[in-house]
Amino acid sequence: MAIEVEATYENGVLKLDKPLPLLEQERVRVSIQPMSGRSRRGYGLVPWTGTVEDLNYLIDDVENDPLEGP
């Protein structure tokens, strides 16, 4: 049975919006799907030392897309 809940990441911890119908100490598998921009979804796939704003600029600006150029 899959359970889908929303949560907020704060100080290294996911804080769920609602309680889960689970037993204490029950083991689960977690899949994270960020609800924000494309750069957040790809976080950790490619080493990046810049800021999120710089990455969003590179991803979202059509002028930076080599496939869109002349």
Residue, then its C-alpha position, 0 to 999 in steps of 0.5 A: m500500500a502506497i501512502e502519499v503525504e506532503a512534508t517540509y524539509e527543515n533543518g535536515v528533517l522532513k516534517l510531515d503535514k499529517p500523521l502516518p497510519l504506521l506502527e511504531q518502529e515499522r520500516v518504510r521505503v521513502s521516495i522524494q519528489p520535490m514540488s519546486g523548480r527543475s534544478r531542485r529535482g536534479y539535485g545531487l545528480v551532477p556535482w554543482t558548487g554554484t547557487v540554486e539561482d545560478l543553476n536555475y538561470l542556466i537551466d531556464d534561460v533559453e539563450n543558454d540552451p545549446l540546442e536552441g542556438p543558431 
